[in-house]
């Protein structure tokens, strides 16, 4: 059986002026054309070649000896070549660019962008790309807790957080309480592995361990207080939404950092406000 979207070892069963026909065996009924421009010297009937099968601009099955950047069910980082009324077209190393339909995009893309994509067959048997790569990412990463990894955000969820393709191939998640406006689809992140689930998916954090992160958070809070002329118009009892909006921190992280600043004598809480102490005004 010829498999569109995959590489196969096939036999040359017939030569014609415009190329050669490939099949699983000489007696097989299913055949696919390898165009003449790709036929190499020494190829003859009976020769076996490894070819990738896809569809040409007329939607006909065709073979190529070129190496695609993506095969069926796999993921890869591809560049956007063009955007049209039906979707975006991605460069995947073949003559015919790969369609990324609008409904398969997790964020709007533009020419020159790079996105993690998977290859699938749509209902009409056409090869297409999707940015919804969660089901296609590998779960057998080599990483363990506390390892540092690099990944790319491919989807954002208000319920779960930021989905990350670690090394553009492994499944990872940054929890929603760490997600800020700075994280968008396509953002490259460096993260720490905080957990490895039974199914192999990675839990990630873009923050340091609490005792290390607290120092940075404290300095960021001081900068914001300075922007309020030394008096923050709310204290550590503010709602998580307000804290998230102003600092990009969870309420617990905010309270830890404020507590540290108070112990250092750099701020005080009075009348429902956080005040920077005069001795430490910049």
N, C-alpha and C positions, 0 to 999 in steps of 0.2 A: 504494500500500500504506500502510495506516495504521500509524504507528510509536508504540507505547506507550512512554512515557518520554521523548518528544522533542517539540519544537515543530514544527508544520507549518502551512503556508498551505493552507487548505481552503475549499471553496465551500459556501455554504448551499444545500442542494438540496431541503429540505422544511421547512415550518413546521407545528407541531402546538401543541396547547394547553399542553403542558408544556415547550416549548422549540423548538429547531430542530435539524435533522440536517445534519451536515457530511460532505463526501466530497471526494475529490481532483477529481472532475468529476461533472457531472449524471448521467452514465451509469454511474458506478462502483457496484459492488455493496456494497462495504464502506462503512458509514456509522457515525457516532458522534454521540451526543446532546450538544448544548450546552444545559444546563438553562435554563429560562425566566428564572430570577433573574439570569442572566449575559447575557441577550440585550439588547443596547443599542438605543436608538432609531435608526431608520434602517436597521437590519439587515433584509434581505429576501432572497428567493430570488435567487441570482446574485451576491450580495455575497461577497467573499472576506475571510476573517479568519485571523489567526495564533493558533492555539490549542495548548495543551499537552494531551497525551493520557495519561491514567492510568486506574486502576480504582477504582470506588466501593466502599462498604462491602459490597456484594453481589458484588464481584469482576467487575463489568460495565465494559467500556470506557466512558469518559466524557471529555468535553472541558471545558477551562476556559480563560478568558482571563486568569486570574491568573498572575502570574509566579512559577514555582517557584524555590526557592533552589538546586535541583540538577536536572540533566538526565542522561540515560543516558550512562554512561561518564565523567562529570565528577566532580570533587571539590568539596566545600564544607564550611564549618564550620557544624555544626548543633547545636541545643540539645536535650537529652534532656527530654521532657515527662513520660514515665511509664515505669515498668518493671513488666512483668507476667510471668506464667508462661511465655510464649512468647518473650519478649525485651523490648527497649526500644523505645519509640516516640519518633521524632524530629519536631520541628517543621520542616517544609520549605516553609512558606508556603501550604499548601493545606488544605482542610477536613479531609481524611483524613490523619492522621499517618502517617509512614513507619516501617515495621517494621525494626528492627535485630536480627536473630536472635542468640541467645546464641553460636552457633558462628561468627558473623562479628565478634565482639567481640575485640579484642586485650587488653582489660582490662575489669574490671567497671565499669559506669557507673551513675550515680544521677541522679534527677531534678534538673535544673538544671545538670548538667555540659554541657560543650561538647566535641564530638569532630569530627575530620576524617573525613568519610565519602564514599563513592562510591555511585552508584546502578547497580544491575544487575537483570537479569531472572533469577529463579530457574527451576528446571526446570519449574515449573507455569505459567510466564509471568507470575508475580506480581512487581511491583516491590518491591525490598528494598534496604536499605542495608548496607554493609560498612565496617568499620574497617580491613580489610586492603587498604589503598589503594595499595600499592606498584605494581601494574600500571597504575594509573589516573593517577598523578602525571605532570605534564609534565616533560620533560627539556630544554626549550629556554629555560632561565632566562636572564635578562640579566646574571647575576653572573659575576665573574672572580676569579681568585686574589687574596687579601687583602681582598676586599670583606667588609663586616660585614653579616650577615643575621639575620633573626628567623624562628623556626620553632617548630613544635610536635611533640613526640615522639608518634608514633602507634603504634610497635611496638618492643619490645626483643628482641634476639637474643643468646644467649650466644656464638654463633659470630662474629657480625659487629659488633654494637654497638647503637646507638640509631638507629632510622630516623626521620628528621625530614621533615615537610612544611614546606618553606620557603615563607613567605607563604601557607601552607595549600594550596599547589598544585604546588610544585617538589620534585623528589626529592633528598634529602640523607641523608648518613650520618655519624654521630659514631663513630669507631672504638672497639672494645670496651675498649681500655686506658684510655680517658678516661671510661668509664661508671662512675658511682658510684650508691649507693643513693638519692641525691637526684634522679636522673633516673628519672621514671616516665612511663607513658603519659599524655599530657595536659600534661606539663610544657612551659612556654614557655621557649625558650632563645634567647640571643643568641650567635652563633657567627661564626667567621672561616672564609672559604672557603680551604681549603688545596690544593684540586685540582679540576679540571673534567675528568671522564672523556670519552672519545671519544663516548660515547652521550649526554653532556650531564648526567649525574648529578653531584651536588656532593659532594665530600669536605669535611667540616666539622671544626672544632676549637672547643671551648669554653674552651680555654686560650690564653693569650697566646703570642707567640713565646718560645722557650726562655729567652733572656737577660732578657726582661721578667718572665716567669712565675717565674723562679728566686727573685726577691726575695720575692714573695708566698708561695711554697712554703716558703722558709726561715723566715719569720715564723710560718707555720702549724706547722711542725715544732717551733719553740721553744715554742709554746703547749702542744703535746702533751707535750713534755719537762717543762714546768712541772707538768702534771697528774700526772706520775710523780715528783714531788718532785725534779726536776732530774736524774734519771738514767733514761734510756731503757733498758729491759732487753734490748735487742738493738742491733746496729750495722748498718752499710750492707750487710752480707753476709746480712741476713735474707731470707727467701723473698719473692718477689713477692706472694704471697697475704697474708702478714702486713703488708707495707707497704701494700698496697691496703686492707686492713681498717682499719688505724690512721690512714692519712693520705689515702686516696683517690688515691694517686699511683702512677705506674709506678715500677719500680725505678730506671730511668735518671734520672727526674725527682728522685726521692728522693736519689740519690747526688750529683747536681749541686748540690742545695740544701744537703746536708750538707757537701759540699766547700767551698761558699761560706762557710758558717758557720765552718768550721775556719780558712779563710784570714783571716776577720775576727777570729779569736781568741775566738769566742763559745762554741764547744763543742770537746770533744776526744773521741777514741775510745780507750778503754782497757778491757782485760779483756772484750772482746766487748760493751761498752756504750757509749752515747753520753752524755757528761756535759756539762751546762751549766757553763761556768767561773764560778767564784765572783764574779768582777768584773762579770759580766753577769747575775747573779741578779736577778729582779725583786722 
